[in-house]
Amino acid sequence: MAAEATGEWHGWRAAAEAALYGPDGFYRGPEGPAGHFRTSVHASPLFAEAVARLLCRVDEALGRPAELGFVDMAAGRGELAAGVLAALPAEVAARARGYAVEITGRPVGLDHRIEWLAGPPKGITGLLFANEWLDNVPVEVAEVDSVGVPRQVLVREDGWERLGEQLSGAEARWLARWWPLPAEEGLRAEIGLPRDEAWAAAVATVERGLAVAVDYAHTADARPPFGTLTGFREGRGTAPVPDGSCDLTAHVALDACALPGGRVRTQRDALHTLGITGARPPLALASTEPAAYVRALASAGEGAELTAAGGLGDFGWLLQPVGIADVLTG
């Protein structure tokens, strides 16, 4: 959007940071993320069960350490951490320690085994899992001007935009390397450098084990020509307005985030490897064990949603092993 009125202008990174995480920011609200959008965690307990299986694979690769850490980045209200611990086999659960990383206060009634932190613990042995975290790490937005030059997009609190200075330095280098824009007016990109840095810092807290980032994603062979910045409020997409009234999110260039040894898979492939397929139960079960058939059918529906093409199944999983072999083969 363009604006004629006066107002205070900021880059999208600073504007989104204040709108999401400031004193009155969107993520400070008592309803939490689940009050506005539905992630894989909220879609089905099967997701937490699959992550628990992944943690068991990491445990095996680590040689069953005395303490097995599970870090839930951007934990919301701790739903994933609680679900993972509940789904672990007793022998693994006895050694497991959960950490939920979130800016808000600890929810009432959360499993006492989960430590509530403002940042990830250092030196863990286990699994760090960041589900829909990086898409909420604010970034600058670039747009090509009338003479073909990428410029920073500035925004006011009411959502009106204008173009600022030509990009330079590390941001210009990132754009040239990871999301080069043709000299066509109006083309846009989100500059993912802060996400690369945030991911590298999170991975550095893992002494041995695996770090996983799960998010809306795109790779260099299919960058969206006009970017992906959008807003969400009460389960619906809305214009991205940095006033604290809505979520502000943009898809993640996971290939840029990846450190040496990291690889990106789709959620569909990852969950299939972890036993979530969405396959319907055999019809014969309906006549021999009707109640079991109904339960299996419901589970199949949830699995299908988690792995659906065009939906949650298209999410990217960035897998970053630290001192262990790949545990998600197949």
C-alpha positions in Angstrom: 0.0 0.0 0.0 1.1 3.6 -0.6 0.2 6.5 1.7 -0.1 10.2 1.4 -0.7 11.0 5.1 2.1 11.6 7.5 3.1 9.1 10.2 6.0 7.3 11.8 7.7 4.9 9.4 9.7 1.8 10.3 11.1 -1.1 8.4 8.9 -4.2 8.6 11.3 -6.0 10.9 11.1 -3.3 13.7 7.4 -2.8 13.1 6.6 -6.5 13.4 8.9 -7.0 16.4 6.9 -4.4 18.3 3.5 -5.6 17.1 4.1 -9.2 18.0 6.4 -9.1 21.0 6.1 -5.6 22.5 4.4 -5.0 25.9 0.9 -5.0 24.2 2.0 -7.3 21.3 -0.1 -10.0 19.7 1.7 -12.8 21.4 1.2 -11.3 24.8 -2.5 -12.1 24.6 -4.0 -14.6 27.1 -5.6 -16.7 24.4 -2.3 -17.7 22.9 -1.6 -18.8 19.3 -4.4 -21.4 19.4 -6.9 -18.6 19.7 -6.1 -17.4 16.3 -4.7 -20.2 14.1 -4.5 -24.0 14.0 -1.1 -25.5 13.8 -0.3 -29.2 13.3 0.0 -29.5 17.1 -3.6 -28.4 17.5 -4.8 -30.4 14.5 -4.2 -33.8 16.1 -2.4 -35.5 19.0 -0.9 -37.7 16.3 1.6 -34.9 15.6 3.0 -35.0 19.2 3.1 -38.8 19.0 5.2 -38.6 15.8 7.6 -36.1 17.4 7.8 -38.5 20.4 8.9 -41.2 18.0 11.5 -38.9 16.5 12.8 -38.2 20.0 13.1 -41.9 20.6 15.1 -42.2 17.5 17.4 -39.4 18.7 17.7 -41.2 22.1 18.8 -44.4 20.3 21.4 -42.5 18.2 22.7 -40.9 21.4 23.1 -44.2 23.1 20.3 -43.6 25.6 21.8 -40.8 27.7 21.0 -40.4 31.4 19.1 -37.2 30.6 17.3 -36.7 27.3 16.3 -33.1 26.5 13.3 -32.0 24.5 13.1 -28.3 23.7 9.8 -26.9 22.3 10.7 -23.6 20.7 7.8 -21.0 20.5 5.8 -23.3 22.7 2.5 -21.4 22.8 0.9 -22.8 25.9 3.1 -25.9 26.0 0.8 -28.2 24.1 3.5 -29.9 22.1 6.0 -30.4 25.0 3.2 -31.9 27.1 2.0 -34.2 24.3 5.5 -35.4 23.5 6.3 -36.3 27.1 2.9 -38.1 27.5 3.5 -40.2 24.4 7.0 -41.4 25.3 7.5 -45.0 26.4 8.0 -45.3 30.2 11.7 -46.1 30.0 12.4 -43.0 27.9 10.0 -40.8 29.8 11.9 -41.5 33.0 15.0 -39.9 31.5 13.3 -37.1 29.6 13.3 -33.5 30.5 11.1 -31.0 28.7 11.7 -27.3 28.1 9.1 -24.9 26.7 10.5 -21.7 25.2 8.0 -18.8 25.1 7.8 -15.1 25.9 4.6 -15.3 28.0 4.2 -16.7 31.5 3.9 -20.4 32.4 0.4 -21.7 31.9 -1.5 -23.0 34.9 -1.5 -26.8 35.2 1.3 -27.5 32.8 3.2 -30.8 33.3 5.7 -30.2 36.2 8.4 -32.0 34.2 8.4 -29.1 31.7 10.7 -26.2 32.5 9.3 -22.8 31.2 12.0 -20.6 29.8 12.4 -17.3 27.8 15.2 -18.8 25.7 16.5 -22.3 24.9 18.8 -24.0 27.4 22.4 -24.4 26.4 24.2 -27.6 26.0 21.2 -30.0 25.7 21.5 -33.6 24.6 18.4 -34.5 22.7 15.9 -32.8 20.3 15.2 -29.2 19.7 11.9 -28.8 17.8 10.7 -25.4 16.4 7.2 -25.7 15.1 6.1 -22.5 13.3 8.7 -20.4 15.0 10.8 -19.0 12.2 7.9 -17.6 10.3 7.3 -15.2 13.2 10.9 -14.1 13.4 10.4 -10.6 11.9 12.3 -9.7 8.7 12.7 -6.8 6.4 10.7 -6.6 3.1 12.2 -5.5 -0.1 10.4 -4.2 -3.2 11.7 -3.3 -6.7 11.2 0.3 -7.6 10.4 1.9 -10.9 14.0 1.8 -12.1 14.6 -1.8 -11.1 16.3 -1.2 -7.8 15.3 -3.3 -4.7 14.5 -1.0 -1.8 13.5 -1.5 1.8 9.7 -1.3 2.4 8.7 1.0 5.2 5.4 0.7 7.1 3.3 2.7 9.5 1.3 1.2 12.4 -1.9 1.4 10.3 -0.4 -0.8 7.6 0.3 1.9 4.9 3.6 1.4 3.1 6.2 3.4 1.1 9.6 2.6 -0.2 12.7 3.5 1.7 16.4 3.4 0.9 18.2 1.0 -1.5 19.3 -2.2 0.2 22.9 -2.5 1.1 25.4 -4.5 3.1 24.5 -7.9 4.5 20.8 -7.6 3.5 21.7 -6.8 -0.1 24.1 -9.8 -0.2 21.5 -12.1 1.3 18.9 -11.0 -1.3 21.4 -11.5 -4.2 22.4 -15.0 -2.9 19.1 -16.4 -1.8 16.2 -14.4 -3.4 17.5 -12.4 -6.4 14.7 -10.1 -7.7 14.4 -9.4 -11.5 14.4 -5.7 -12.3 10.6 -5.5 -12.5 8.7 -2.9 -10.6 6.6 -4.3 -7.7 8.3 -7.6 -7.2 8.9 -8.3 -3.5 10.9 -10.5 -1.2 11.3 -11.1 2.5 15.0 -10.9 3.6 15.5 -14.0 5.8 18.8 -13.1 7.3 17.4 -12.7 10.9 15.9 -16.2 10.6 19.2 -17.7 9.4 20.9 -16.1 12.5 18.1 -17.1 14.9 18.2 -20.7 13.6 22.0 -20.9 13.9 21.8 -19.6 17.5 19.2 -22.2 18.4 21.2 -25.1 16.8 24.2 -23.9 18.8 22.4 -24.7 22.0 22.3 -28.4 21.1 25.5 -30.2 22.2 24.5 -33.5 20.6 21.3 -34.5 19.0 18.9 -33.0 16.4 17.4 -29.6 15.7 14.2 -29.4 13.6 12.4 -26.4 12.2 8.9 -26.9 10.8 7.3 -24.1 8.9 5.6 -22.7 5.8 8.5 -22.7 3.5 9.9 -22.1 0.0 13.2 -22.9 -1.7 15.3 -21.1 -4.3 13.7 -22.9 -7.2 10.2 -21.6 -6.3 10.4 -18.2 -4.5 7.0 -16.4 -4.6 7.3 -13.3 -6.8 5.5 -10.9 -4.5 6.5 -12.4 -1.1 4.3 -14.0 1.4 3.8 -11.5 4.2 0.3 -11.8 5.6 -1.8 -11.4 8.8 -4.0 -13.8 10.8 -6.7 -13.1 13.3 -9.2 -15.4 14.8 -8.5 -18.2 12.3 -8.8 -16.0 9.2 -6.2 -14.4 6.9 -6.2 -10.6 7.1 -4.1 -7.7 5.8 -0.7 -7.5 7.6 -1.1 -4.5 9.9 1.6 -4.0 12.6 -0.7 -2.7 15.3 -0.7 -5.7 17.6 -4.2 -6.8 16.5 -3.1 -9.8 14.3 -0.4 -12.3 13.7 2.3 -11.3 11.2 3.9 -14.1 9.3 5.9 -14.8 6.2 7.0 -18.1 4.8 10.6 -19.2 5.5 13.5 -19.7 3.1 14.5 -22.9 4.9 17.2 -23.7 2.4 18.9 -20.4 3.4 18.6 -21.3 7.1 20.2 -24.7 6.7 23.6 -25.2 8.2 26.2 -27.7 6.8 24.6 -31.2 7.0 21.1 -29.9 7.2 18.4 -30.9 4.8 14.8 -30.0 4.0 12.0 -32.5 3.7 8.2 -32.1 3.4 6.1 -32.7 6.5 4.3 -35.4 4.5 7.5 -37.3 3.9 8.7 -36.8 7.5 5.5 -38.0 9.1 5.2 -40.9 6.7 8.6 -42.0 7.9 7.4 -41.6 11.5 4.3 -43.8 10.9 1.6 -41.2 10.2 0.1 -42.0 6.8 -3.6 -41.2 6.9 -4.4 -44.6 5.5 -8.0 -45.8 6.1 -8.5 -48.9 8.3 -9.6 -52.1 6.5 -13.4 -52.1 6.1 -13.5 -55.6 7.6 -12.7 -54.1 10.9 -16.1 -52.3 10.9 -17.9 -55.6 11.3 -15.5 -57.4 13.7 -14.6 -54.4 15.9 -16.9 -51.5 15.2 -15.6 -49.2 18.0 -12.0 -49.8 17.0 -12.9 -49.1 13.4 -14.5 -45.8 14.3 -11.4 -44.8 16.3 -9.0 -45.9 13.5 -11.1 -44.0 11.0 -10.9 -40.8 13.0 -7.2 -41.3 13.4 -6.8 -41.8 9.7 -8.7 -38.5 9.0 -6.3 -36.6 11.4 -3.3 -38.2 9.7 -4.6 -37.3 6.3 -4.9 -33.7 7.4 -1.4 -33.6 8.8 0.1 -35.0 5.5 -2.3 -33.4 3.0 -0.9 -32.0 -0.2 -1.8 -28.3 -0.5 -2.1 -28.1 3.3 -0.1 -29.1 6.4 1.7 -31.9 4.4 3.5 -29.2 2.4 5.2 -27.7 5.4 9.0 -27.9 5.3 11.0 -29.8 7.9 14.6 -28.6 8.2 16.6 -31.3 9.9 19.9 -30.4 11.4 21.8 -33.3 13.1 24.4 -32.3 15.7 27.0 -35.0 16.3 24.7 -37.9 15.3 23.8 -39.6 12.0 20.5 -38.9 10.2 17.7 -40.5 12.2 14.9 -39.7 9.7 15.8 -41.9 6.8 13.2 -43.7 4.7 
